Amino acid sequence: MRKLFTGRTAALGAAAAALALTLSACGGSSGSSPSDGAAGGGDAPYTVAKDVSLTGSATFDKIKSNDKIRIGVKQDQPGLGFKDAATGEFSGFDVEIAKWIAASLGYDKSKIEFKPIPSANRESAIQNGDIDYYVGTYSITDKRKKQIDFAGPYFVTGQGLLVKSDNTSIKSEKDLDGKKVCSATGSTPIQNIKENFKSAKPVEFENYSQCVAALKDGSVDAVTTDQAILLGYASQDPDKALKVVGEPFTTEKYGVGMAKGDAALRHFVNKLFTDGKDTWTKIYDSTLGSTGTKVQQPAVDDYK
């Protein structure tokens, strides 16, 4: 994963924009419902979740009633889930995965409401019905699965470390004793630091971008989250003052978070991932993959 964000931001943005236009143009008519036995919304080649029914999905019933899809995302993770401050547009691999699901449910971009939600509030946002599903570097864990359901995984990465470029004291996770290590409140990485690196000093902020700012001003010694995210921050830092050190020291499987017990929607999305390998590859190649790194789509863990 070390070369994941070595490409230019402009190339990423242009490729993602092209894919977004493709998804929007090929997607279903706004508000159309998939018929039992096939994903509806048009004849787009990526609409591939066939022979699976959404009957009984309370989430999909709510989507139809609202005539829109509310999707939880991140807004501060370059290359994955990022909101352009000037245009308000969302871009990145996770955002395109979210659009693919929406299109296969029969809803194009005009019917999507992206809602940026911090890591600590993801479960509550799903449980309270504030969003219909969440796509944003959301690691599948047994603890979270007690509160919500996951489809996927659709991507696999691992926890890493971001430090200042001139830092010579932190080369890997073995060098964190006495160091201030920052991550997002409620995230898997900060829990890992608290539980398994007792001599480190955990520091928490709502967003990873706040951790990066604290790293640059010297308030913390390192930022930890998934290596894919950290490489994005390092590659796009205008001062070239940051670097990723060591190798990933966990395995993080990203899933689509959704309401507990909505088996119909979970099966639908898992079938979409299982049958839509070509679409997944197109999405990856136009976002993260445009940097030159090749990654295979993971198999879903829980398709029935």
HELIX and SHEET records of a PDB file:
HELIX    1   1 THR A    9  CYS A   26  1                                  18    
HELIX    2   2 ALA A   58  ASN A   66  1                                   9    
HELIX    3   3 PHE A   93  LEU A  105  1                                  13    
HELIX    4   4 LYS A  109  LYS A  111  5                                   3    
HELIX    5   5 SER A  119  ASN A  121  5                                   3    
HELIX    6   6 ARG A  122  GLN A  127  1                                   6    
HELIX    7   7 ASP A  142  LYS A  145  1                                   4    
HELIX    8   8 GLU A  173  ASP A  175  5                                   3    
HELIX    9   9 THR A  188  ASN A  196  1                                   9    
HELIX   10  10 TYR A  208  LYS A  216  1                                   9    
HELIX   11  11 GLN A  227  GLN A  236  1                                  10    
HELIX   12  12 ALA A  263  ASP A  275  1                                  13    
HELIX   13  13 LYS A  277  SER A  286  1                                  10    
HELIX   14  14 LEU A  288  THR A  291  5                                   4    
SHEET    1   A 3 ILE A 112  PRO A 116  0                                        
SHEET    2   A 3 ILE A  69  VAL A  73  1                                        
SHEET    3   A 3 TYR A 133  TYR A 134  1                                        
SHEET    1   B 3 ASP A  76  GLN A  77  0                                        
SHEET    2   B 3 GLY A  81  LYS A  83 -1                                        
SHEET    3   B 3 PHE A  90  SER A  91 -1                                        
SHEET    1   C 2 ASP A 149  THR A 157  0                                        
SHEET    2   C 2 GLU A 252  MET A 258 -1                                        
SHEET    1   D 5 LYS A 201  PHE A 205  0                                        
SHEET    2   D 5 LYS A 180  ALA A 184  1                                        
SHEET    3   D 5 ALA A 222  ASP A 226  1                                        
SHEET    4   D 5 GLN A 159  LYS A 164 -1                                        
SHEET    5   D 5 LEU A 242  VAL A 245 -1                                        
END                                                                             
